[in-house]
Amino acid sequence: MKTICYLLASTGLAVSLNSAAVAQDAATVAFLMPDQASTRYEEHDYPGFKAEMEKLCPSCTVIYQNANADVALQQQQFNSVIAQGAKVVVLDPVDSAAAAALVEIAHSQDVKVIAYDRPIPDKPADYYVSFDNEGIGRAIAQSLVDHLKATGVAEGSGVLQINGSPTDAAAGLIRDGIDSALDASGYKTLAEFDTPDWAPPKAQEWAAGQITRFGDQIKGIVAANDGTGGGAIAALKAAGVKPVPPVTGNDATIAALQLIISGDQYNTISKPSEIVAAAAANVAVKLIKGETPEATHKLYETPSQLFTPAVVTAENIKAEIFDKKINTPEEICTGEYAEGCRKLGIIN
């Protein structure tokens, strides 16, 4: 009888362990993105995350939601995916401060949170994966400063600074990087703006006002991403400014790459979102399995993995974008941009 009981207990334990393994294999993971002002989330981040999850955990369910810059909507989405059984939530917060409460909700229900792209300073998530945002800000601003000096723009000349959303902690890191480069540059920041929701029309409206205010004192514009940079370029063109002073960007969107080819935008940052998305998927699967993901950094008391991106200008766009097959000439060198592509050796 003792032997039978032992066998039954052992069988029960085996069934229990097997069920746990199946539960891990069939786990639900949520991928919650912040807005649609940038096309990157639908075109790069989510496809990259989904593809890596399908390789690492084919039986896992991935739920994707985009909050469209609405804090309340993101909270509803967060609560919804937890109710649907998500064991890991990859969260790119609309509002980094408000996201602290979401981390608390998740942890109270034994759900893991991976902060994605934008950190959550006030409440440590289980992991943070991103490009080095402060490094990005410093790189785009220093690239512009070097260009201004190389083209003979005198020290003491003025630049505009267009930051990202005031509710985005990553935007704050980018701003800190920009500040570090500009403060040591010898150039003067004429005016500075935090762009609500990273919205290009708001950046354009602000830039238009500064063009009226400062006119040809503006020798360059440091914009924190391609959307805000594109807004600034639109304002310059609408005001008839010629030549357009150099404008920075970040994200290497198709529109920004075309503006660089046409000579209207000076730089951007090539940071294929699929890299960070794949890293987030790897961390998610390790958390599902109860493993501790390795970290290369610690930011806001959160184990982190930060990737270093590349600055792209007309001088290296062929090598960084086309030779690395991040984008194809067919995508970028259309219509009016074909001639610029030929001049840069991108197409024959």
N, C-alpha and C positions, 0 to 999 in steps of 0.2 A: 504493500500500500504506500509506504514511504517513497519507493521508487516511482510509482505512478504519479504521486503528488509532485515529486521533483520534476518529472518529465512534463507534467501539465504546466507547472510554474515556468519551466524553461521555455516551453512552447509559447506560453503567454508573453514572456519577456521578448522572445524573438519576434512575435507578431507585433508587439508594441514598438520595438525598435524599427522594424520594417515599415510600420505605419508612419513613424516619425520621419524616416528617410523619404517616403513617398510625399509626405506633407512638405518637406523641404524642396523636393524636386518640382512640386506643383505649386510653389508659392506665388503669390501675387505681389508685383512690384509696381509702384506708381511713379510716374515721371511728370512732375508739375512745373510748367514753365510760366514766366511772368507776363509776357505781353506779345503783341503782334506788330509793334512799331518796327522791329527788325524781322526780316524774313528768315533769319538763321534757324529759329527754333523748329519750324516746319520743314525747312529744306535740308538742315544739317544735323542739329542736335538730336531730335527725336529719331530720325532714320538711323543715325549712328548708334544710338542707345539700343534701339530695337534690334538692329542687326547683331550687335555683340551679345545681347541677351539670348537671341535665338541660337547663337553658337554655344554659349556657356550653359544655358538652361532652357532647352527646347520646350519643356513642359510648363515653364513658368508663364504666367499671364502678366502682360504689361498694359497698364492703364495710362493713357496720355490725356492730359488736360492743359489748356492754356487760359490764364486768368484775364487776359486782355487788359492788363494794368489796373485791375479792380481788386483791392485788398479784401473786401467782403466776399467777392466771388471766389478768390483763392482759398479763403478759410472754408467756404462751403465745399469746394472741391476736395480740400484736405480731409475734412470730416467724412465726406462721401467715400473716398478711397479707403479710409480706415474701416468704415462700416462694411465695405466690400471685401474686407479681409486682407488688405495690403500689409505685408510684414516689413517692407522697406519702402520709404518714400524719398524719392530724389526730388529735392525742393529748390527751385530757383525763385527766391521770394520777390514779390512785388514790393513789399516793405520789409526791410531787414530787421527793423525793431519789432514790428508786429509779429514777425515769424518766430520770435522767442516763445510766444504763447503756444504756437503750433508744435514746437519741439516738446514743450512740457506735456501737451495733450498726448502726443505720440508716445513719449516715454512712460506715461502713466498707464498705457495699454500695451507695453512691451513691444512697441513698434520702433524700428530704427529710422533715423533721418540722416540722409546725405545732403549737406548743403552743396549746391551746384552753382558754379560761376560767381554767385553773390554770397558772401559769408553772412553768418548770423552772429553778430558780436555779443549779444546780451545773454545767450543761452547756448552752451556748447552743443553742437550736433554730434553725431557719432563719427562723422568724417566730413571733410571738405575737399572738393576737387575743383580745380579751376586753372586757368592760365594765371600767371603772376600779374595781377592787375596794377599794382604799384609800379612794377617794372614796365608795363605797357605805357602808362602815363609818362614815365620818365623817358622812355625810348622815343615816343612820337614827338614829345616836346624837344628833346635834344637833337633829334633829326632835323626839326625845323630850325632850331637855333644854329646848328652847323651850316644849314643851307643859307640862312640869312647872312651869316658871317662870310661864307664863301662867295656870295654875290655882292658883297660890299655894303650891306645895310649897316649903318653906323650904330654903335652902342648908344643907348638912350632912346632909340626908336621904340615905337609902341606896337603891342600885339593885343589881340582880344583872346579871352579864354572862355570856352564854352564847355562846361562840365556836364555830367550826366544827371540822373534823377537824384534829388536830395534824400529820397527814401531808400536808396540803393547803396548799401555799404561798399560794394565793389566800385561804384562811381566815386565814393569817397577815397578809396585807395588809388584809383586812377588820377583823381585830382591831386592827391599828395605827391604822386610821381611827377605830374606836370609841374607843380609848384617847385619841387626840388630842382628841376632843370631850369625853369625860368628864373628862379631866384638867383641862380649863379651865372646867368647868361649875360648880364649887362643890358638887357632889354627891359622895357617898362610894360607892365600889364595895365592897359588903359582902362579896361572894365572886365568884369567876370560875371558869369551867369550859370546858375544851376537849372538845368532843363527839366521841368516837370515831366515825369513818365518817359524821359528820353525822346519826347515827341519832336520830330523834325520841324513841323510848322511853328512850334513855340520857339525853337532855336532860330528859325528864319525870321520870325517877327522881332525877336530881340536884336539879332544882328542888323536888321534893317534900321532899327533905331540908333544903333551905334555908328552905322555908316553915316547917317545924317549928322550925328554928334561929332564924330572925329574925322570923317572924310579921309584924305590921303595920309593922315597920321598912322593909319592902320597898315602895318608892313607885313603882317602875318596873323593867322588865326589858328590857335590850338583848340581843336574840337575833339571831344573825348571818344566819339565813335563816328562811323560813316554817315549815320542818319543826321546827327547834328552838324557834321561837316557839310553834308549835302544841303542842309537848310541854309547854312552860312553862304555857300557858293551861290545858291538861288537868289539870296538877298543881294549879293554883290552884283550879279548879272542884271537883276531887276533895276538896280541903281545905276547901271551903265558904267561900272568901275572897270577900267582897262589899263593895264593888264590886271587880271584877278590876282591878288596877293596869295602866297602859298597858304594852303589850308590843310590841316592834318585830319586823320580819321583813324578808324580801328574797326576791324571785323572782316575786311576784304570782301565786301559785298560785290555783286556783279556791277551795280551802279557805280560804286566807288572805283573799281578797277577800270571801268570805262572812262570815268572822270580823270583818272591818272593818265590814261592813254591819250586823252584829248588835251591834257595839260592844265585842266581846271582844278585838280586836287593834287597836293604835293605827295602825301604819303598815306598809308594805311598799315594795319597790322594783319599779317597772315597768321591766323590761328584756327586751323581746321577744327571746327567744333566736334567733329567725329572723334578726335583724339581724346578730348575730355569726356565725351559721352561714353566711349568705350571704357575709359578708366572708371567711370561711375558704375557701369554695368559690372565690371570686375569686382569692385568694392561691394556692390549690392549682393552678388552671389556669395562672396565670402561671409558677409553678415548673415545671410540666410542659413549658411552652413554652421554658424556659430564660431567662425574663425575671426581672428583679429587682423584686419588689413594693415600692411606695413605703411608707414608714413615717412615722407621725406622732409616735411616741415611741421610746425605747430603754429597755428594762427588762431587768435581768440580762444585759446585753450582747447582747440579742436585739432586732432590729428589730420594732416593735410597732405595733398599732393598737388604741387604747382608746376605748370609747364611753362617753358620759356618760348615765346613766339618770335617771329621775324618781322622787322620793319620792311615794307615794300615801297619803293619809289619807281619812277619810270626807268631808272638805271638798272634795277634788278628784277623788274616785274616778270620778264621772260624766264629767268632762272628760278625765281621763287614760286611762281604761279603756274606757268605753262610747262616748264621742264619737269616740275614735280607732279604734274597732272592733277593739280588741285582744281583747276578749271581748264576748259578746252578753248581753242581759238574760235570754234563754232559758237560757243556760248557768249563770248565777249566781243569778238571782232565783227560785229554786225553793222550794217548801214554806215553811218557817218564815222564810226570808229575804225573802219577797215584801213583807212589811210594811215592813221596813227599806229596801228598794229604793224603795218608794213615798215614804217620808219624805225620802229623799235625791234624789227627782226622777228616778230612773233609769227607773221605770215609772209609769204613771198609776194 
